[in-house]
Amino acid sequence: MAKKAKRDIYPVFLPQGGCENQCIFCDQARITGRHSLPEPAAIEREIHGLPAGKRELAFYGGSFTRLPKERLLSYLEAGLSLKEAGKIHGLRCSTHPNAIDGAMAALLKRYGMDRVELGAQSLDDDVLHAAGRGHGRAEILRSIALLREAGIEVGIQLLLGLPRDAKEKSLASARALLAMPPDFVRLYPLIVLNETPLARAYKEGKYTPLAMAEAVAWAKELLAFFSYHGIPVIRIGLQSGGDLYRGSPEILAGPFHESFGSITKGALKLEQMRYLAAGETEAALAFLAPRADLPLLFG
């Protein structure tokens, strides 16, 4: 069987772009290391200068569909132009669940948007209220339905360890998504960033972040759940870069690790191996695994 061509991501970060309010945990400038919105013409020039290949232009950060209309259309026009020229083969964005309605979903489809990631964070109404999200479970499921009706793939971003959250609530959120299953999921343990409302709560003793072992156990359960139901988990843990790295002064507290995803996957492999080995004698044990999974088994 021919090997499937790898699709590269060309990320464009829009720190706080289109955000109408600041969630208690968020500081996009610190997460991305970017402090202003890029110009559409500059994006086109850079991508036109790249070698040929499967490539997806992705607008991350902020709430893409809440950008001022002129700026939103300029990004969409740039993306469509690049797609028609064969310089990109896919287009995606991330946005807020409240920033999707039927008209917006139709607009995105008209300009060639292939997939939209919704920053849902949780599907527990109490947790969402405490996080200052401005929406509940109903709005998330409605947005998924509208995007699906427009023929656009949907991804869901979940944040683990929010105030008033618990592992059982996150698992309940995952189960609630089965009513309108996303095409893929990202899992992020909550990190306390300096100069956010959450940082103030942490300093005042009103919020305690997850310990690393707790965060891994939590993410492992969700990874197993989504995998069982055939929903790909394409990212586990924040990506290092910009102002985010272990020991960074921007990270006040929380389970940040550059290899959080690998640690979580390894923990799940260990649990699976223990399950398979139950009742067997040590001499009889042998495990077969794809070559790509060997680091997880040994780890």
TACOR-V675558 format. One record per residue. RES is the residue in three letters. PHI is phi as a letter, one per 30 degrees, with the letter a starting at -180 (NA if undefined). NEAR is the number of other C-alpha atoms within 12 Angstrom. D_FIRST is the distance of its C-alpha to the first C-alpha in Angstrom with 2 decimals. Layout:
res:phi:near:d_first
RES:PHI:NEAR:D_FIRST
RES:PHI:NEAR:D_FIRST
//
This chain:
res:phi:near:d_first
MET:NA:3:0.00
ALA:d:4:3.81
LYS:d:5:6.40
LYS:d:7:8.84
ALA:d:10:12.08
LYS:d:11:14.90
ARG:c:17:17.91
ASP:d:21:21.16
ILE:c:21:24.33
TYR:c:28:27.55
PRO:d:24:30.19
VAL:c:34:33.65
PHE:c:32:36.15
LEU:c:38:39.08
PRO:e:30:41.38
GLN:i:34:43.44
GLY:d:35:42.81
GLY:i:28:43.91
CYS:d:29:44.96
GLU:d:21:48.19
ASN:a:19:48.98
GLN:c:24:48.03
CYS:d:30:46.40
ILE:d:31:48.07
PHE:c:41:45.13
CYS:c:35:43.93
ASP:a:34:44.47
GLN:d:34:41.66
ALA:d:28:43.29
ARG:d:33:43.13
ILE:d:32:39.56
THR:c:29:38.23
GLY:i:24:40.86
ARG:c:25:41.42
HIS:b:20:44.79
SER:a:18:44.60
LEU:d:30:42.45
PRO:d:24:40.60
GLU:d:18:41.48
PRO:e:28:38.98
ALA:d:20:39.80
ALA:d:16:38.96
ILE:d:30:35.51
GLU:d:28:34.84
ARG:d:17:36.15
GLU:d:21:34.02
ILE:d:32:30.72
HIS:d:23:31.60
GLY:d:14:32.02
LEU:d:18:28.55
PRO:d:13:25.80
ALA:d:16:23.13
GLY:l:20:20.18
LYS:d:22:18.93
ARG:b:27:22.13
GLU:b:31:24.00
LEU:d:40:27.79
ALA:b:32:29.13
PHE:c:40:32.84
TYR:c:37:33.65
GLY:i:39:36.99
GLY:i:39:39.98
SER:b:34:39.79
PHE:e:43:38.15
THR:d:42:39.50
ARG:c:29:43.00
LEU:d:30:43.33
PRO:e:17:46.26
LYS:e:17:45.26
GLU:d:13:45.69
ARG:d:22:43.47
LEU:e:29:40.83
LEU:d:23:40.72
SER:d:23:40.59
TYR:d:37:37.44
LEU:d:35:35.84
GLU:d:26:36.89
ALA:d:32:35.47
GLY:d:42:32.11
LEU:d:31:32.04
SER:d:28:33.14
LEU:d:31:30.37
LYS:d:27:27.80
GLU:d:16:29.28
ALA:d:16:29.31
GLY:i:21:25.57
LYS:d:30:26.45
ILE:b:36:24.97
HIS:c:31:22.35
GLY:a:35:23.78
LEU:b:42:27.19
ARG:b:39:28.38
CYS:b:46:31.72
SER:c:43:33.50
THR:a:44:36.78
HIS:d:41:39.44
PRO:e:43:39.31
ASN:d:31:42.75
ALA:c:35:41.58
ILE:b:36:39.54
ASP:b:27:41.23
GLY:d:21:40.35
ALA:d:17:41.49
MET:d:30:39.54
ALA:d:34:36.31
ALA:d:22:36.86
LEU:d:26:37.66
LEU:e:38:34.49
LYS:d:29:32.39
ARG:d:20:34.42
TYR:c:29:33.60
GLY:i:33:29.84
MET:d:39:29.60
ASP:c:36:26.19
ARG:a:35:27.02
VAL:b:46:30.24
GLU:c:42:30.86
LEU:c:43:34.10
GLY:d:43:36.19
ALA:d:49:37.24
GLN:i:47:38.03
SER:a:51:39.20
LEU:c:40:39.94
ASP:c:37:43.26
ASP:d:28:46.15
ASP:d:22:48.47
VAL:d:31:46.00
LEU:d:36:45.23
HIS:d:22:48.98
ALA:d:26:49.62
ALA:d:35:46.95
GLY:i:25:48.59
ARG:d:33:45.54
GLY:i:28:47.58
HIS:a:30:45.36
GLY:b:28:44.59
ARG:e:31:41.88
ALA:e:24:42.72
GLU:d:28:42.02
ILE:d:43:38.56
LEU:d:32:37.54
ARG:d:28:39.19
SER:d:39:37.28
ILE:e:42:33.91
ALA:d:27:34.98
LEU:d:30:36.15
LEU:d:37:32.99
ARG:d:28:30.85
GLU:d:20:33.23
ALA:d:28:32.70
GLY:i:23:28.90
ILE:c:32:28.36
GLU:d:34:26.15
VAL:b:42:28.36
GLY:c:40:28.23
ILE:b:43:31.06
GLN:c:40:32.61
LEU:c:43:34.65
LEU:c:45:37.30
LEU:c:49:38.33
GLY:j:40:41.95
LEU:d:41:43.92
PRO:e:35:47.65
ARG:i:23:48.35
ASP:d:33:44.72
ALA:a:25:43.67
LYS:e:29:40.50
GLU:d:21:41.45
LYS:d:29:41.81
SER:d:39:38.38
LEU:d:28:36.85
ALA:d:22:38.97
SER:d:38:37.58
ALA:d:42:34.02
ARG:d:23:35.08
ALA:d:23:36.82
LEU:d:37:33.64
LEU:d:23:32.17
ALA:d:19:34.66
MET:b:29:32.73
PRO:d:28:29.39
PRO:d:38:28.07
ASP:d:31:24.47
PHE:a:32:24.64
VAL:b:38:27.42
ARG:c:36:28.90
LEU:c:39:31.39
TYR:b:42:34.21
PRO:d:44:37.11
LEU:d:43:40.34
ILE:c:43:41.84
VAL:d:37:45.51
LEU:c:35:45.88
ASN:e:29:49.27
GLU:i:23:51.53
THR:c:25:49.85
PRO:e:24:51.73
LEU:d:35:49.68
ALA:d:29:50.94
ARG:d:20:54.49
ALA:d:25:53.89
TYR:d:26:52.46
LYS:d:19:55.46
GLU:d:11:57.82
GLY:i:11:56.27
LYS:c:14:55.08
TYR:b:27:51.36
THR:b:25:49.56
PRO:d:35:45.89
LEU:d:30:43.40
ALA:d:20:43.43
MET:e:26:40.16
ALA:d:20:39.75
GLU:d:22:40.60
ALA:d:36:38.14
VAL:d:36:35.28
ALA:d:31:36.27
TRP:d:38:36.47
ALA:d:46:33.10
LYS:d:37:31.50
GLU:d:30:32.87
LEU:d:39:31.53
LEU:d:38:28.06
ALA:d:26:28.03
PHE:d:26:29.42
PHE:d:31:27.00
SER:d:21:23.96
TYR:e:15:25.41
HIS:c:21:25.78
GLY:i:16:22.28
ILE:c:26:23.67
PRO:d:24:21.88
VAL:c:32:24.37
ILE:c:24:23.32
ARG:a:27:26.40
ILE:b:36:29.02
GLY:j:38:32.13
LEU:d:33:33.58
GLN:d:25:32.04
SER:d:23:34.49
GLY:k:18:35.83
GLY:i:19:38.87
ASP:c:24:41.69
LEU:c:30:39.56
TYR:a:25:39.24
ARG:d:23:40.70
GLY:i:16:44.42
SER:d:22:44.55
PRO:d:15:48.01
GLU:d:29:46.37
ILE:c:31:45.00
LEU:d:29:48.01
ALA:a:30:46.40
GLY:j:37:43.37
PRO:d:37:40.17
PHE:c:35:38.52
HIS:a:32:36.07
GLU:d:21:33.42
SER:c:23:31.07
PHE:e:31:32.09
GLY:d:33:28.57
SER:d:27:27.49
ILE:d:29:30.78
THR:d:38:30.27
LYS:d:35:26.75
GLY:d:27:28.13
ALA:d:30:31.08
LEU:d:29:28.94
LYS:d:27:26.93
LEU:d:24:30.34
GLU:d:20:31.64
GLN:d:20:28.68
MET:d:22:29.19
ARG:d:19:32.91
TYR:d:12:32.36
LEU:d:18:30.21
ALA:d:17:32.77
ALA:e:13:35.79
GLY:i:12:37.99
GLU:c:13:36.10
THR:d:11:37.84
GLU:e:12:36.63
ALA:d:8:36.15
ALA:c:11:33.69
LEU:d:14:31.36
ALA:a:13:27.79
PHE:b:19:24.95
LEU:c:12:21.23
ALA:a:15:19.20
PRO:e:10:16.00
ARG:e:11:16.88
ALA:d:11:17.19
ASP:d:18:19.81
LEU:e:17:21.95
PRO:e:17:24.29
LEU:d:24:25.09
LEU:d:25:25.97
PHE:d:18:28.08
GLY:d:16:29.63
//
